Amino acid sequence: MSRQKKRFIAGATCPSCQAMDTIELYLENNVETIHCVQCHYKKQQPDDATQAATRQFEQVIGIFKPDA
């Protein structure tokens, strides 16, 4: 059985208890999930919503063409 990889998000504030640096991020059934280790607040965000939010602010700075 593999252990689930969790990452703490530096500077993040819990939307429920307002504690800072208590939010961990991990994948649960291929859905991004945040969890507060202090008050146990939990929220999931489907991949489509994550993709849309990320792509909105992304900028292409160049395209690498190894054959050129």
WOLIN-V645782 format. One record per pair of residues at least 12 apart in sequence whose C-alpha atoms are under 7 Angstrom apart, sorted by sequence separation. I is the first residue (numbers start at 1). J is the second residue. D is the distance in whole Angstrom. If there is no record, write none. Layout:
<<I	J	D> <I	J	D>>
//
This chain:
<<9	21	7> <23	35	6> <24	36	6> <32	44	6> <33	45	6> <23	36	5> <31	44	7> <32	45	5> <9	23	6> <22	36	5> <23	37	7> <31	45	6> <32	46	7> <8	23	6> <9	24	6> <22	37	6> <31	46	5> <32	47	7> <8	24	4> <9	25	7> <22	38	6> <31	47	6> <7	24	5> <8	25	6> <6	24	6> <7	25	5> <6	25	6> <7	26	7> <6	26	5> <5	26	6> <14	36	6> <17	39	7> <16	41	7>>
//
